[in-house]
Amino acid sequence: SFTYKGLDFTLQVPEGLSHNIILQTWFDQDRKAAGISARIVEWNRSLQEIGIGGQLTFRNIKGKFAFTLTREMKPEKFCKKDLKHAMEYYLEMSIKLHNTINV
């Protein structure tokens, strides 16, 4: 876990059959959050176009919204630079979401 610009983030590398990394942050329930799905679709398209890959989701879980990036990171193809770019993109989108929902 880490904090950036006042937002708390969790980086997970789940054990098991997948080789995914998961970055996640949480937002409180807010009526402004309802219109976010169109942005998530747009940002997912961008992830693919710029070659970062992965999948962004924005889900209501137990009265809060989880904003998550799930990205495959195969150990034999692991590259710090790719992980860094994915994290930077995700942090940027998280800040944009925060500003949309809370400001």
Backbone hydrogen bonds in HBPLUS format (Angstrom, degrees):
<---DONOR---> <-ACCEPTOR-->    atom                        ^
c    i                          cat <-CA-CA->   ^        H-A-AA   ^      H-
h    n   atom  resd res      DA  || num        DHA   H-A  angle D-A-AA Bond
n    s   type  num  typ     dist DA aas  dist angle  dist       angle   num
A0002-PHE N   A0009-PHE O   2.97 MM   7  5.33 153.2  2.04 138.5 144.8     1
A0009-PHE N   A0002-PHE O   2.73 MM   7  5.33 165.4  1.75 172.0 176.5     2
A0004-TYR N   A0007-LEU O   2.91 MM   3  5.35 155.9  1.97 150.3 155.9     3
A0007-LEU N   A0004-TYR O   2.97 MM   3  5.35 167.7  1.99 119.8 122.8     4
A0010-THR N   A0024-GLN O   2.89 MM  14  5.24 146.3  2.01 147.1 157.2     5
A0024-GLN N   A0010-THR O   2.92 MM  14  5.24 146.4  2.03 144.8 154.4     6
A0012-GLN N   A0022-ILE O   2.75 MM  10  5.01 160.2  1.79 149.5 156.4     7
A0022-ILE N   A0012-GLN O   2.84 MM  10  5.01 157.1  1.89 147.5 151.2     8
A0073-MET N   A0019-HIS O   2.55 MM  54  5.39 167.7  1.56 160.6 164.2     9
A0021-ILE N   A0071-ARG O   2.75 MM  50  5.42 152.7  1.82 152.2 160.3    10
A0071-ARG N   A0021-ILE O   3.03 MM  50  5.42 162.4  2.06 153.3 158.5    11
A0023-LEU N   A0069-LEU O   2.92 MM  46  5.14 161.4  1.96 148.7 154.8    12
A0069-LEU N   A0023-LEU O   2.85 MM  46  5.14 159.3  1.90 148.8 155.1    13
A0025-THR N   A0067-PHE O   3.03 MM  42  5.44 151.5  2.12 147.7 156.8    14
A0067-PHE N   A0025-THR O   2.88 MM  42  5.44 171.5  1.89 164.1 166.8    15
A0027-PHE N   A0065-PHE O   2.75 MM  38  4.97 152.8  1.82 145.5 154.1    16
A0065-PHE N   A0027-PHE O   2.73 MM  38  4.97 173.9  1.74 158.5 159.4    17
A0033-ALA N   A0030-ASP O   3.00 MM   3  5.43 146.9  2.11 109.6 119.2    18
A0034-ALA N   A0031-ARG O   3.31 MM   3  5.66 156.9  2.36 106.4 112.6    19
A0036-ILE N   A0033-ALA O   3.24 MM   3  5.49 164.0  2.27 118.1 118.4    20
A0039-ARG N   A0036-ILE O   2.90 MM   3  5.36 122.6  2.24 112.3 127.1    21
A0040-ILE N   A0036-ILE O   3.08 MM   4  6.43 153.7  2.15 153.8 162.0    22
A0041-VAL N   A0037-SER O   3.10 MM   4  6.38 157.8  2.15 150.9 155.4    23
A0042-GLU N   A0038-ALA O   3.14 MM   4  6.37 159.6  2.18 143.6 149.0    24
A0043-TRP N   A0039-ARG O   2.79 MM   4  6.05 161.7  1.82 155.4 160.3    25
A0044-ASN N   A0040-ILE O   2.85 MM   4  6.03 152.8  1.93 148.4 155.7    26
A0045-ARG N   A0041-VAL O   3.08 MM   4  6.32 154.6  2.14 145.4 151.9    27
A0046-SER N   A0042-GLU O   3.03 MM   4  6.37 154.5  2.10 145.3 152.5    28
A0047-LEU N   A0043-TRP O   2.90 MM   4  6.19 154.7  1.96 148.2 154.6    29
A0048-GLN N   A0044-ASN O   3.24 MM   4  6.54 155.3  2.30 147.2 151.8    30
A0049-GLU N   A0045-ARG O   2.95 MM   4  6.23 162.0  1.98 152.2 157.8    31
A0050-ILE N   A0046-SER O   2.93 MM   4  6.06 162.4  1.96 161.3 162.9    32
A0052-ILE N   A0047-LEU O   2.97 MM   5  5.22 131.9  2.20 159.5 164.5    33
A0053-GLY N   A0047-LEU O   3.12 MM   6  5.21 167.4  2.13 118.0 118.0    34
A0051-GLY N   A0048-GLN O   3.19 MM   3  5.14 153.3  2.27  99.6 107.5    35
A0055-GLN N   A0070-THR O   2.82 MM  15  5.28 146.1  1.93 145.0 156.4    36
A0070-THR N   A0055-GLN O   2.94 MM  15  5.28 162.3  1.97 145.1 150.0    37
A0057-THR N   A0068-THR O   2.85 MM  11  5.21 147.8  1.95 145.4 154.2    38
A0068-THR N   A0057-THR O   2.90 MM  11  5.21 161.3  1.93 146.4 152.5    39
A0059-ARG N   A0066-ALA O   2.97 MM   7  5.27 155.4  2.03 145.3 147.6    40
A0066-ALA N   A0059-ARG O   2.74 MM   7  5.27 157.9  1.79 155.7 159.4    41
A0061-ILE N   A0064-LYS O   2.68 MM   3  5.42 162.0  1.71 170.8 174.1    42
A0064-LYS N   A0061-ILE O   3.16 MM   3  5.42 159.6  2.20 111.9 118.2    43
A0077-LYS N   A0074-LYS O   2.93 MM   3  5.34 148.0  2.03 112.8 122.9    44
A0078-PHE N   A0075-PRO O   3.35 MM   3  5.01 170.1  2.36 101.0 102.5    45
A0083-LEU N   A0079-CYS O   3.16 MM   4  6.53 163.3  2.19 156.9 161.3    46
A0084-LYS N   A0080-LYS O   2.83 MM   4  6.02 159.3  1.87 152.1 158.4    47
A0085-HIS N   A0081-LYS O   2.98 MM   4  6.23 160.6  2.02 150.0 154.4    48
A0086-ALA N   A0082-ASP O   3.02 MM   4  6.23 160.4  2.06 148.9 154.2    49
A0087-MET N   A0083-LEU O   2.92 MM   4  6.14 161.5  1.95 152.6 157.7    50
A0088-GLU N   A0084-LYS O   2.90 MM   4  6.10 159.2  1.94 151.6 157.5    51
A0089-TYR N   A0085-HIS O   3.01 MM   4  6.15 164.3  2.03 149.9 153.7    52
A0090-TYR N   A0086-ALA O   2.98 MM   4  6.14 163.9  2.00 148.7 153.5    53
A0091-LEU N   A0087-MET O   2.88 MM   4  6.05 162.3  1.91 151.7 156.4    54
A0092-GLU N   A0088-GLU O   3.00 MM   4  6.18 160.9  2.04 148.5 153.6    55
A0093-MET N   A0089-TYR O   2.98 MM   4  6.27 160.1  2.02 152.1 157.3    56
A0094-SER N   A0090-TYR O   2.85 MM   4  6.06 151.1  1.94 149.1 157.9    57
A0095-ILE N   A0091-LEU O   3.00 MM   4  6.25 155.7  2.06 150.4 155.6    58
A0096-LYS N   A0092-GLU O   3.08 MM   4  6.36 155.6  2.14 144.9 151.8    59
A0097-LEU N   A0093-MET O   2.89 MM   4  6.14 155.5  1.95 147.1 153.7    60
A0098-HIS N   A0094-SER O   2.86 MM   4  6.10 162.1  1.89 148.8 153.9    61
A0099-ASN N   A0095-ILE O   2.92 MM   4  6.15 162.8  1.95 150.3 154.4    62
A0100-THR N   A0096-LYS O   2.98 MM   4  6.18 149.2  2.07 143.9 152.5    63
A0101-ILE N   A0097-LEU O   2.87 MM   4  6.07 163.5  1.90 159.2 163.1    64
A0102-ASN N   A0098-HIS O   2.78 MM   4  5.62 165.5  1.80 153.8 159.0    65
A0103-VAL N   A0099-ASN O   3.23 MM   4  5.01 142.4  2.38 118.5 124.1    66
